[in-house]
Amino acid sequence: MTESVKNHGKQVVLAGLGINLALGVLYSWSVISGEIAKAGWSWSESAADKALPYSVACFVFCLIMVPAGRMQDKLSPKIVATIGGVLVGAGMILASVMDPTTSNLGYVLGFGVLAGAGIGFGYASATPPAVKWFSKAKTGMIAGIVVCGFGLASVYIAPLSRHLATTYGLSKMMMALGIGFTVIVCGLAQLLKAPPAGYVPEDEVTAAPAKAGAVVKKEDFAPSEMLKTWQFYVIWFMYACGAGAGLMVISFCKGIVKSSGVAEGLAIAAVMGLALGNGGGRVVAGMLSDKLGRNKTMLLFFLLQAGALFALSTASGMESPSGALLIVLASLVGANYGANLALFPSITKDFFGLKNFGMNYGLVFTSWGVGGLVMAMFAAKVKDGSITWLGDQWAGSYDFAFYTSAVLLVLAGVLTFVVKAPSHTEEAA
């Protein structure tokens, strides 16, 4: 039956990649935040106030991934991604028309809530249909290619945002991006298509079907069944550690580099370098995990990220740091962070199957939002000196937050020696 089905895999992968290239506006927040700092608004000087729209967007994004994953499993990825495009556009436009001079409410509601929800709907619809068209041996690679668009987006959105904001102002920049992303996401959404039930990729190696009543390894877990496994909670914690570290740096990247005394252009270059690393890390990690295994690849990137945070903290605190060094370290942080976005969808598919992959990964992905929200706000409060029990010695820098995140990454690395696929069994139908 499956031989007569036309393979839409390449089309779906490219459409998903394109959608993520638009939705990756989230990763350009440090540039938008930098322009807000120049605006002289009542909240422009507070690191916590400037981090709030981004943190809310991350949190809403991850929460929406659960119902959005369920909807794309049951309805279609095309419908759900279209909803995402409309919401992203509406949110950016709302932020552009609400008065920002006395409050960050417009950015919190527009960029944080609406655009965050739209990103969740769009992102949840891109990877699941893509990986379903290809064999298990290519899961990491396909997931990496699709999600790399999200990471690479800042390569063009960062300079574009800066140009629009400098030339036309923040409001018109947000309006233009909102309109553009609505058209792009809604258009590409029409190309998303999941394979029919029972579809088997041509190069898939399948075992002979078991006789009815025989006891076999359980391949597909319902969301409620997944939540009863200890593996889910270990994976959730590891993802929160990896994602939190990267999102913390992403939200403040331009400010971290700029505060070191380097030129504006070098700070923008660091944001773009982080984006290139973010996108490239997803593809490399996905392909590497197909060869080495998920656990070994996760361990490698967790430890690399811990080292990168220590190095970035040290370099940014130097009296006259090398701009090139800061760009390289930002790129390395981006690559290690991006690896998470290819590894964890792949391990979710490996552990809990394809049947309910959309919603299952949505539940796993809540860790991404929690990690990003907690670490970004924690870092902002450390910098502002508002965490009183730390004392005054840490105020004015992100160092304590970086060190805390590095310790969590090492702990996540240790857990890679523990976590393994569930060994549940069931009777063959």
N, C-alpha and C positions, 0 to 999 in steps of 0.2 A: 504493500500500500504506500509506503513512504517513498518508493522509487519514483512515483509520479508527481510528488510534491516538489514544486520549484523552490530552490534554496534561496531565500532572501537574506542570508546571513551578512554578506558584505554591505548590502544596502542599509540594513538595520545598524550595523556597527558604525558606518559613516554618519548616519542620521543621529545616533546617540552621541557620537563624538562632537558633532556640530552643536547639538543642544547643550552639551556641557561646556562648550567654548563660550556660549552666551551666559549660562547660569553661573559661571565662574567669576562674575562681577563681585561675588562675596569676598574673594581673595584680594580685591583691590581696595578694601576698606581703609588700609593704612594710608593710601594716597588721598582718598576722600576725606579721611580724618585730618590729614595734613592741611588740606585746603580749608577745612572748618577752623583749624587753629589760626589761620590767617584772617578769618572773617571778622574777628573781634566781637563775636556774640557773647551773651552772658555765660554760656557754658563752654566756650571755646578753650578755656585754660585747664579744665578738669579732665584728667586722663580717664577717670571713671565714667564721667558723662559722655565723653567721646567714644568710649568702648561699649557703652550700653546698647546702641542700635545693632552693632555687629554681634554682640553676645546674644541678644534676643533673637537675631536672625539665625544664628547657629542652633539655638535651643529649639525654636519653632521648626526649623528645617528638619531636625532629627525627630521631633514628635510627629510631624506630618508624614514622615517616611513610613510609619506603621500603617495608617489607613490607606495611604497612597499605594503602598506595596500590595495590600489586600485588593484594592480596586483594580490595579493593573493585572493581577492574577485572575480576577473574576470577570472584569469588563474587557478592557483592552488598553495597551500602553499608549495607543494613539489618543484616546479620549483623555486619559490622565495627564499626559504631557501637554496637551492643549490647555487644560485647566491651569497647569503650571505657568505656561507662557502668559496667559491673561493676568494671573495674579502678580507675577513679577513686574509686568508693565504697569499695572494699576498701583502697585506699591511704590515704584520709583516716581511715578507721576504724582502720587499723593505727597511724597516727601518734597517734591519740587514746588508745590503750590501752598503748603502750610507755612506760616510765618515761623522761621527758625531763630529769630533774633533773641527771644526771651526764654525759649524752651527747646529741648531736643525731642519733644513729643512727636512732631511730624516725621522725624527720621526713625524714631522707635516704632511708630505705627506703620509707616510706609516701607522703609527698608527692613526693619526688624520683623514685624508681624506678617504683612502681606507678601513682600518679596521673599522673606524667609520661607513662608508657606509655599509660594510658587516654586522656589528652588527645590523644595522637598518633593512636590508633585512631579516636576520634570526629571529630577535625578533618579527618583524611584522607578521611572518608566524606561530609562535608557539601558541599564545593564542587564536586567533579567531577560528581556526578549533576545538580546544579542548572544548571551552565553548559551541559550537554549538551542541555537542553530548549529553549535559546534560541539565536538567531542570533549569528553572530560579531560583529555590530555592537553587541550588548548584553553582550559578555563582561565588560568592565570593570565595568559597572553591577551585573550579577548577582553577580559575585565580590565586589564591594564590599559589597553588601547582606548576603550570607551571612556573610562574615567580620566584619562590623561588630559582630555580637553578641558576639564574643570580646572586642573592645575595650570595648564598652559595659558588660560584665559588672561591672566594678568600681564602677559607679554605684550598684548595689544591694548587691553583695557586700561592699564596703568598710565601709559603715555597719552592715550586718547582722553581719559578722564582729566588728566592734568591740563591738556591742551584746551579742552572744552571749558573747564572751570576757569582757567586763566583768561581765555578769550571772551567767553560769554557769561561767566558766573556759575555758581553752583546750581542754582535753580534750573537754568536752561540745560546744564549738563545732565542733571537727573531726568529732566523731561525727555531729552534726546535719547538717552540710554533706555529709558522706559519704553518709548515707542519702538526703537530699533529691536530690542530684545523680544518684544511681543510678536513682531512680525517673524523674526528668525525662529523662535522656539515653536510657535504655532504652525509655521510652515513645515519645518522639519518633522514635527510630530506626526504628520500625515504619512510619513514613510516608515514609521515603526510598526512592526508586525511580529507576533509570536508564532512559532510553528504550530501546526495542528496537533491535537492529542495523539500520542503514539508515534510521533516523528522520531526517527533515529538517524543521526548524521551518518554519512557514507563511511567515514573513517572510524566510527565508534566500535570499540571492541566490546562485545556483549557476551555474557555467560549464557549457557543453555538454560532455558526456563525450568524452574523447579516444578516438581509434581505438586498438584494441589494437596494441601495439608502438610507438606514438608516444612520443617523449621528452617528459616533462612534469616540472614542478617537484615535488619530493618534499614531500608534506604531512605525513605521519605518520612519526615516528622511533621505532624501538624504543629502550628504555633504553640498550642497548649501542651503538647508532648515535649517540644523543645524546651519550654520553660521549666520542665520537671527534671532536666538533666543538669548535672553540675558543670558540664562543659560550657553551657551557655554563659554561666556567670563568670567563669574564668576568662573566656573569650571577651566578654563585655568589659571586664576590668582592664585587660590588656589593651583593648582598643581605646578605652578612655585615656590610658596613660600615653599611648602613641599619638593619638589625635590631639589631646590637650597640649602636649609639648609643641607640636607644629602650629596649631591655631593660636597659641599664645604669642609666638614670634610673628606669625603672619599679621596679626591684628596691630602690632606695633613696629613692624619691620622698618618702615621709612623713618619713624621717630627714633628708633634705636640707633640706626646708622647716622642719621642727621645730628643727633646729640653728641656724636663723637667728633664733630667739627669738620666733617667732610662736606664737599659741595653738594648742592641740591641735585645736580645731575647724577652724581655717584649714588645718592640715596635712592633715586628712581631706578638706577641700574641694579641696585641690590634687590629691589622689589621684583624687577624683571628676572634677575638671576634666580631668585627664590621660585618664581613661577616656572622657569625652565626646569629647575631641579624637581619641582613638584610634579610636573607633567612627565618628565623623563623617568623619575623614580618609580612611577606607577607601572610603566611598561617594562622597565628592567626588573623590578621586583616580581611582577607577574610571570614573566618568562623564566626568571631564576627559580621561582617556587615550583614551576612545572618540572624543572630538572632536579633541584635539590630537595624539594619538599617544603611545605609551608612552615613547619616549626623551625628548621635551620635558617630559613630566610628571615623569619620574624626576629629570631635571636640576633642575627647579623645587623639588621636595621635598628633594632632597639638600642644596642650597644653603641652603634655609630652615632645615633641621635644624642645619647647621653654625652658622648665625647664632644659632639658639635656644640651643644649648649654651653659646656664649660669653656670651650675655645671662644665662642662668640661673646660670652660674658667677659672673658679676659681681654679680648681684642678691643671690644667697645669701650673698655675702661682705660685703655692706654692714652697717653697724652697726645700723641700724634699717630693714630693708627693708619695703616695702609688701607686705602680705599679698595684696592684690588683684593686684599685679604678679607675684608668685610663682605665683599660681593661673593667670594668663594665660599665663605662660611654660611652666608644666607642661602646660597644655592644648595649646599650640603644639607642644611636643615630642611629645605624644601623637598629634596630628594628622599630623605629619610621619612619625612611626614607623608609624602605622596605614596610611598610603599604601602602604608596602612590601607589606603583606599583601593588597592588591588588585592592585597593579601586577605583582608577580612571578608569581602564578598566571596572569594574563592574558598576559604575555609568554611564559611557558612554553607556553601553548596556541597562541599566534601562531607561535612559532618551531618547535615540535616536534609540533603536532597534537593531536587529541582521542583517538585510538585508545588510546594508552598514557599518557594524561594523568595518571592517578592516581599511577603509579609514577614517571613523569618528574618531576612536581612534587615528589614525595617526595624524590627525589635532589637537586633544586634546593634544597629546604627544609632539607637538612642544614646549609646555610650559616647559616640562622637560628639553629640550635642552637649551632653553633660560635661565631658572632658573639656570641650572648648569654652563653655560658659564659665565653669569653675576656674580654670587656669587663666583665662583672659582677664576676668574680674579680679582674681587673686593678684595677678601681676600688676594690674592698674592700681590696686589699693596699696600694694607694697611700694610702688613708685611714689604714690601720693603721700605715703607715710601715715595712712589712716588705720593701719593695724598696730594698735598701741603696744601690744605685748612684744612686738619685735624690737621696740626701742627706736632710737633715731638713726642708728648707724646704717640701716638698710634703705632709708628714705632717699629718694632721688635717683634710684637705679632699679633695674629689674633683677639684680643678681640673686637675691634670696629665692625669688620665684623660679629662676633658671636652675638653681641648685636643687630645689625641692623636686622639680620635674625630672631632673637627671636621676635622682634616687628612685623615683617611681618607675622610670624606664628600665633601670637595672632590675628592679623587682619583677617587672613584666617579662624581662629576658629570662629570669630564673623559671618563671612559670611555663616557658616553652618546653622545658624538660618534663613537665607534668601533664599538660593537656594532650588529649588524644581523642580520636573519634569514638562516639558512643558505640557500645557493643550490644545494643538491644537486638532482640530477635522477634520474629512474627511468623505466623503460618502463611505459606504461599497460597494465593487465591487460585 
